[in-house]
């Protein structure tokens, strides 16, 4: 659910290397035509989302055109704006208007702030019930725990029950999540007992994603500093963790069924 579009068939090299059958290309509007070419070249292997700079005039119209040209959703939306500000409200309204989901990067740590604060998200989920939100990134996954150390992108140690993300996934039917990037892998690895229960509890809401920058699906070029992913393919590491933490049926639901249902893709 979370592979950023790359030129020169880089996406195909990645999914072939890590054993992924089908991927969702998160595509900037400027690269949308190239993404369509890649999709045509490899039938059945890709779908795509579209994104644009929502802080500049025309961004919303660019995304509207992308969906009219076949994109199945919006995102990744990653800008230093308020979760309840006018820019994001325009995105929520567009997603509801077009009846497509939107993947949003939530971050508030020493590396930067994007779509923050996360504690403002419940009000938006309530205010825009016809919008389907897909949560992702550092703040979103750190908040599976009720105890979130300030400034830490990837907290470690046992999870304290009652975290905001856990509660939102339970309380709001319009919130989903993709288990991508170092943040998602960290959420699965810091407290395996909690993670197994979390995956089962939110089995209808969670979707596999990689957000992996490695070149070949085996870790080439991966420079992330977390020991969970350093020199490794995040897709491979996350899939391995999911296999260890779930039953075969639940693994299939998280890696395949939920995304196909949400995006209305025929298997």
GICOR-V72135 format. One record per backbone hydrogen bond with DSSP energy under -0.5 kcal/mol. NH is the residue of the N-H (numbers start at 0). CO is the residue of the C=O. If there is no record, write none. Layout:
nh/co
NH/CO
NH/CO
This chain:
nh/co
2/23
4/25
9/6
10/5
12/8
13/9
14/10
15/11
16/12
17/13
18/14
19/14
22/44
24/22
24/46
25/2
25/23
26/24
26/48
28/50
30/27
31/28
34/30
35/31
36/32
37/33
38/34
39/35
40/36
41/37
44/41
46/22
48/24
49/72
50/26
53/51
55/52
58/55
61/57
62/58
63/59
64/60
65/61
66/62
67/63
68/64
69/66
70/65
71/47
73/100
74/49
76/102
77/75
80/78
82/115
84/81
88/84
89/85
90/86
91/87
92/88
93/89
94/90
95/91
96/92
97/93
98/94
99/94
100/71
101/131
102/73
103/133
104/76
105/103
105/135
106/104
106/113
108/111
109/150
111/108
113/106
114/78
114/80
115/80
119/116
120/117
123/119
124/120
125/121
126/122
127/123
128/125
130/127
132/130
132/173
133/101
134/132
134/175
135/103
138/105
139/105
140/136
141/137
142/138
143/140
144/141
145/159
147/145
148/146
151/148
152/150
160/158
162/143
164/142
165/142
166/162
167/163
168/164
169/165
170/166
171/167
172/170
174/171
175/132
175/173
176/204
177/134
178/206
179/177
180/209
183/179
184/180
185/181
186/182
187/183
188/184
189/185
194/190
195/191
196/192
197/193
198/194
199/195
200/196
201/197
202/199
204/201
205/201
206/176
207/253
208/178
210/1
214/219
221/218
222/220
228/225
229/225
230/221
231/228
233/231
236/232
237/233
238/234
239/235
240/236
241/237
242/238
243/239
244/240
245/241
250/246
251/247
252/248
253/249
254/250
255/251
256/251
257/252
259/255
260/256
261/257
262/258
263/259
263/260
264/259
